[in-house]
Amino acid sequence: MAEASILDAFKNKVVEKIERDLTKKVKVGIIGTGWIAEAHVKAYQKCPDVEIVALADLIPGKAEAFCERYNVGKVAFFKNHKELVDSGLCDAVSVCTYNATHAECTIYALEHGLSVLLEKPMCVTTEEAVAICRADKASKGVLSIGFQPRFDENMKMLKRIVQSGELGKIYYIQTGGGRRRGIPTPFGTSFIQKETAGIGALGDIGCYSLDMVLNSIGYPKPLTVSGYKSDFFGKDPAYEHHDVFSVDDFAAGFIRLEGGIILDFRIAWAMNLDTPGDTIFMGTKGSVRVPSTECWNGSIGGPLVIYHEIAGEQIETVIPKKRMDEDCFDIKIRSFIDAVKGNGEPPVPSSQILYNQAIIDGIARSAELGHEIEIELPEI
């Protein structure tokens, strides 16, 4: 009976239907027409109140080919983000460029009053993240960061469990994810070259692992980090792109957070394991285990399990995995458009992802220095 009451406490909340004025169109431009832009354009095309009006790409002809491939319709083409923003055609833009150019494209759009959906990772360095947050604060536009796993009902359930008090005070978190072999090069080498990506697995999929746990505990401020990173698989002569590989394919960090919480993190594009371990929240009254997946992409691998005591007995309560009827990426796009048209509250605010990026950058810097460092963030 007690276990049943626990399950009842974590049933899905009723979601109110949103009334939308579909006659009010949002004119959208997409900056960067590489692989991730495909998901953006397909999701925008499902929104009857969105009109895609502009595409920009540095590579001549790439935006035109993208337009034809995805049947975008009649749009204006531009050779860079500044020309697109300066055209005055757009209300909002998706920034789908290389990691290394996320900051400059986003800041320029915000400074010109546009709303921005910025793909993950937010950027490369803490300094860039601070600059983005300052531009966001000064802008009339809406800035949301592209973390679609947040919209998964299982992720929402995890957050409800952690914040319910059922686990007591959280004091230790283990998280991460990985792929036995999964260096992302089917669409070229921009993900694995430092001049374009800036960071490797650490930012590409590590940001998802960090957001899953940090969002669940309310995004406390990171204080210190001891980091490690390596590139054994990417630099192996047996790997076809070893000659241009210049980022990390594995990273780990030990992070101290405000509130006395310890975060033990690891992430991999390639390793000699199927997983670096499940995500675990340990609390003074109970713990929860989040099953890993074989190919980490920000999803949950199975039912959540709460380990706790009921009436003096050690109990495991299994929270069944929920099926999603709608694609999380589509929800991400829809939520951004609703924010642009509505109250302006970003679904994934930059003020939170600043901490995410500071941890990523902190791990990278600590690894290069060979010792623990303090994370220092200025006032925004």
HULINUR-V381030 format. One record per residue. RES is the residue in one small letter. PHI is phi in radians with two decimals (NA if undefined). OMEGA is omega in whole degrees, 0 to 359 (NA if undefined). D_LAST is the distance of its C-alpha to the last C-alpha in Angstrom with 2 decimals. Layout:
RES;PHI;OMEGA;D_LAST + RES;PHI;OMEGA;D_LAST
//
This chain:
m;NA;180;49.30 + a;-1.12;180;46.26 + e;-1.14;178;44.95 + a;-1.11;180;45.53 + s;-1.18;176;43.48 + i;-1.12;179;40.54 + l;-1.08;178;40.88 + d;-1.08;182;41.12 + a;-1.17;184;37.84 + f;-1.95;174;36.05 + k;-1.23;181;37.71 + n;-1.06;175;35.66 + k;-1.34;177;34.35 + v;-1.27;181;35.80 + v;-1.67;180;33.51 + e;-1.26;179;33.92 + k;-1.26;181;34.95 + i;-1.56;175;32.52 + e;-1.55;183;34.26 + r;-2.05;173;33.14 + d;-1.53;185;34.24 + l;-1.36;178;35.41 + t;-1.41;179;36.59 + k;-1.54;185;33.07 + k;-1.53;172;32.28 + v;-1.82;181;28.94 + k;-1.57;189;29.45 + v;-2.04;171;27.83 + g;-2.05;178;27.66 + i;-2.04;181;27.45 + i;-1.76;185;26.05 + g;1.67;185;27.96 + t;-2.03;175;31.27 + g;-1.47;188;31.72 + w;-1.01;185;32.52 + i;-1.20;178;29.50 + a;-1.10;177;29.83 + e;-1.02;180;33.16 + a;-1.12;179;31.65 + h;-1.11;185;29.31 + v;-1.14;179;32.21 + k;-1.13;179;34.54 + a;-1.24;177;32.15 + y;-1.08;182;31.45 + q;-1.17;177;35.23 + k;-1.51;181;35.68 + c;-1.73;183;33.66 + p;-1.16;181;36.12 + d;-1.82;177;33.43 + v;-2.11;175;31.85 + e;-2.14;176;33.28 + i;-1.39;189;32.39 + v;-2.03;185;32.82 + a;-2.68;175;31.49 + l;-2.32;178;31.28 + a;-2.36;175;30.02 + d;-2.72;182;30.89 + l;-1.24;183;31.34 + i;-1.52;182;34.76 + p;-0.98;176;37.48 + g;1.49;184;39.16 + k;-1.21;180;36.89 + a;-1.15;179;35.26 + e;-1.11;179;38.76 + a;-1.15;177;40.17 + f;-1.07;180;37.35 + c;-1.00;181;38.05 + e;-1.21;183;41.73 + r;-1.09;184;41.32 + y;-1.87;174;39.29 + n;0.90;184;41.06 + v;-1.23;181;37.96 + g;1.76;183;40.11 + k;-1.39;180;39.78 + v;-2.40;174;36.45 + a;-1.65;181;35.28 + f;-1.95;181;34.63 + f;-2.38;185;32.25 + k;-1.55;175;32.03 + n;-2.80;185;28.24 + h;-1.16;182;24.97 + k;-1.15;179;24.79 + e;-1.10;179;28.30 + l;-1.12;181;27.67 + v;-1.10;182;24.59 + d;-1.16;182;26.40 + s;-1.14;181;29.46 + g;1.32;183;28.08 + l;-1.39;193;29.87 + c;-1.89;169;27.03 + d;-1.64;185;24.96 + a;-2.62;177;23.17 + v;-2.39;165;23.24 + s;-1.74;176;23.40 + v;-1.71;185;22.07 + c;-2.13;184;24.77 + t;-1.59;174;24.80 + y;-1.01;178;24.88 + n;-0.89;186;21.93 + a;-1.16;180;21.58 + t;-1.94;179;21.06 + h;-0.99;186;18.73 + a;-1.13;185;15.64 + e;-1.11;180;17.58 + c;-1.18;182;19.34 + t;-1.17;182;16.45 + i;-1.10;180;14.34 + y;-1.10;179;17.61 + a;-1.14;180;18.55 + l;-1.13;180;15.38 + e;-1.12;179;15.66 + h;-1.78;171;19.23 + g;1.43;180;18.61 + l;-1.51;171;19.82 + s;-1.50;187;18.95 + v;-2.36;166;18.57 + l;-1.81;186;19.96 + l;-1.74;179;18.77 + e;-1.14;177;21.25 + k;-1.39;348;20.54 + p;-1.17;184;19.54 + m;-0.91;180;16.11 + c;-2.96;181;16.64 + v;-2.00;186;18.00 + t;-1.98;176;15.59 + t;-1.12;180;12.36 + e;-1.06;177;11.45 + e;-1.11;180;12.33 + a;-1.10;177;10.37 + v;-1.09;180;7.01 + a;-1.10;177;8.59 + i;-1.09;181;9.75 + c;-1.10;178;6.76 + r;-1.20;176;5.66 + a;-1.14;178;9.41 + d;-1.08;182;9.72 + k;-1.11;182;7.85 + a;-1.49;187;10.05 + s;-1.57;173;13.04 + k;-1.52;181;16.01 + g;-1.44;177;16.77 + v;-1.80;175;16.39 + l;-2.05;174;14.93 + s;-2.21;182;16.65 + i;-1.73;192;17.20 + g;-1.40;178;20.91 + f;-1.89;183;21.84 + q;-1.13;178;25.22 + p;-1.00;178;26.50 + r;-1.01;185;24.38 + f;-1.56;175;26.94 + d;-1.21;181;29.90 + e;-1.07;178;31.71 + n;-1.25;175;32.25 + m;-1.17;178;28.54 + k;-1.12;177;28.16 + m;-1.10;178;31.14 + l;-1.00;180;29.69 + k;-1.10;179;26.58 + r;-1.11;179;28.98 + i;-1.10;183;31.10 + v;-1.11;184;28.35 + q;-1.53;181;26.85 + s;-1.30;186;30.34 + g;1.62;182;31.01 + e;-1.06;181;34.05 + l;-1.63;185;32.91 + g;1.33;179;31.92 + k;-1.42;176;29.11 + i;-1.33;180;27.81 + y;-2.16;181;28.03 + y;-2.56;177;28.56 + i;-2.31;171;27.71 + q;-1.97;179;29.42 + t;-2.64;179;28.33 + g;2.67;180;28.78 + g;-3.14;180;31.14 + g;-3.13;179;33.21 + r;-2.29;178;36.04 + r;-1.07;170;39.32 + r;-2.52;183;39.33 + g;-2.89;175;36.64 + i;-1.24;189;35.10 + p;-1.41;178;34.02 + t;-2.21;178;36.19 + p;-1.08;184;38.34 + f;-1.95;180;36.33 + g;1.92;187;36.20 + t;-1.90;182;34.50 + s;-1.14;179;30.98 + f;-1.29;188;29.67 + i;-2.01;179;31.28 + q;-1.91;187;30.64 + k;-1.05;183;27.75 + e;-1.16;179;27.40 + t;-1.87;183;26.75 + a;-1.55;181;25.51 + g;1.37;180;23.68 + i;-2.44;184;24.17 + g;-1.80;181;27.09 + a;-0.99;180;27.81 + l;-0.90;180;24.76 + g;-1.61;187;22.47 + d;-1.10;179;25.13 + i;-2.01;178;26.32 + g;-1.11;180;24.45 + c;-1.08;177;21.31 + y;-1.14;180;23.66 + s;-1.06;179;24.92 + l;-1.13;181;21.56 + d;-1.14;180;20.47 + m;-0.99;184;23.84 + v;-1.48;182;23.50 + l;-1.16;177;19.82 + n;-1.13;181;19.99 + s;-1.17;182;23.21 + i;-1.82;174;21.83 + g;1.55;177;18.67 + y;0.90;174;16.18 + p;-1.20;182;16.03 + k;-1.25;174;13.79 + p;-1.34;184;15.74 + l;-1.89;179;16.96 + t;-2.42;177;19.59 + v;-2.60;170;21.41 + s;-2.05;190;24.85 + g;-2.08;177;25.46 + y;-2.51;173;28.48 + k;-2.60;180;29.22 + s;-2.58;183;32.48 + d;-2.50;185;34.20 + f;-1.04;183;37.82 + f;-1.37;180;38.59 + g;-1.14;182;36.92 + k;-1.63;179;38.63 + d;-1.12;180;41.97 + p;-0.97;178;44.62 + a;-1.30;180;45.86 + y;-1.47;189;42.68 + e;-1.08;183;43.22 + h;-1.91;184;39.90 + h;-1.06;184;39.77 + d;-1.28;179;40.06 + v;-2.01;182;36.67 + f;-1.16;185;34.79 + s;-2.50;176;31.91 + v;-2.22;179;29.30 + d;-1.52;170;29.56 + d;-1.95;173;31.89 + f;-2.56;176;31.21 + a;-2.64;178;28.35 + a;-2.55;180;27.91 + g;-2.69;175;25.51 + f;-2.10;190;25.63 + i;-2.06;173;22.27 + r;-1.72;181;21.70 + l;-1.93;173;19.34 + e;-0.97;180;18.40 + g;1.58;177;21.47 + g;1.29;181;23.97 + i;-1.70;177;23.99 + i;-1.79;179;25.28 + l;-2.06;180;24.64 + d;-1.87;193;27.43 + f;-2.23;173;26.76 + r;-2.67;184;28.96 + i;-2.59;183;29.23 + a;-2.62;166;31.94 + w;-1.48;182;33.18 + a;-2.67;181;36.54 + m;-2.91;177;38.27 + n;-1.69;177;41.68 + l;-2.61;174;40.84 + d;-1.46;178;40.52 + t;-2.79;174;37.32 + p;-1.44;177;35.31 + g;2.22;177;35.51 + d;-1.26;171;34.57 + t;-1.48;183;31.27 + i;-2.33;169;31.89 + f;-1.87;178;30.11 + m;-1.86;181;31.98 + g;-2.21;183;31.94 + t;-1.25;179;34.05 + k;-1.95;182;36.10 + g;-3.08;178;36.09 + s;-2.35;176;34.67 + v;-2.34;178;34.18 + r;-1.90;178;35.07 + v;-1.95;184;33.67 + p;-1.06;179;36.26 + s;-1.39;176;35.21 + t;-2.09;181;36.36 + e;-1.24;179;38.41 + c;-2.24;191;36.16 + w;-1.12;176;32.55 + n;-2.46;179;30.68 + g;1.64;181;28.53 + s;-1.85;180;31.46 + i;-1.79;190;33.27 + g;-1.45;182;36.71 + g;3.10;181;38.66 + p;-1.05;173;38.93 + l;-1.29;179;36.52 + v;-2.19;176;38.44 + i;-1.71;176;37.67 + y;-1.84;183;39.47 + h;-2.71;178;40.17 + e;-2.02;174;43.04 + i;-2.28;181;44.95 + a;0.94;177;47.76 + g;1.42;180;47.87 + e;-1.81;176;48.17 + q;-1.39;190;45.82 + i;-2.18;169;44.92 + e;-1.98;177;43.14 + t;-1.82;181;41.91 + v;-1.64;177;41.50 + i;-1.73;185;39.15 + p;-0.98;178;40.70 + k;-1.20;183;38.62 + k;-1.64;179;37.94 + r;-1.52;178;38.93 + m;-1.64;179;36.56 + d;-1.52;181;38.37 + e;-2.18;180;35.56 + d;-1.17;183;33.74 + c;-1.09;179;30.14 + f;-1.15;177;29.13 + d;-1.09;179;30.76 + i;-1.16;178;28.88 + k;-1.02;181;25.54 + i;-1.14;181;26.51 + r;-1.08;180;27.99 + s;-1.13;178;24.98 + f;-1.12;180;22.74 + i;-1.08;177;25.38 + d;-1.05;179;25.68 + a;-1.18;179;21.97 + v;-1.09;183;22.36 + k;-1.50;188;25.50 + g;-1.88;189;24.61 + n;-1.48;177;21.85 + g;1.39;179;18.97 + e;-1.39;183;17.67 + p;-1.21;177;16.99 + p;-1.05;178;19.38 + v;-2.25;188;17.08 + p;-1.28;180;13.38 + s;-1.12;181;10.90 + s;-1.07;176;8.78 + q;-1.39;185;12.09 + i;-1.22;170;13.14 + l;-0.98;180;10.24 + y;-1.18;176;12.31 + n;-1.01;182;15.42 + q;-1.19;179;14.68 + a;-1.13;177;13.74 + i;-1.22;179;17.14 + i;-1.02;180;18.95 + d;-1.14;179;17.85 + g;-1.11;177;18.51 + i;-1.08;181;21.97 + a;-1.08;182;22.74 + r;-1.21;179;21.85 + s;-1.08;179;23.63 + a;-1.08;181;26.59 + e;-1.24;181;26.91 + l;-1.44;179;26.74 + g;1.46;177;29.05 + h;-2.73;179;27.39 + e;-1.16;178;24.70 + i;-2.28;173;21.25 + e;-1.52;175;18.30 + i;-1.72;182;15.01 + e;-1.97;181;12.33 + l;-2.14;179;8.62 + p;-1.33;173;6.26 + e;-1.21;179;3.79 + i;-1.58;NA;0.00
//
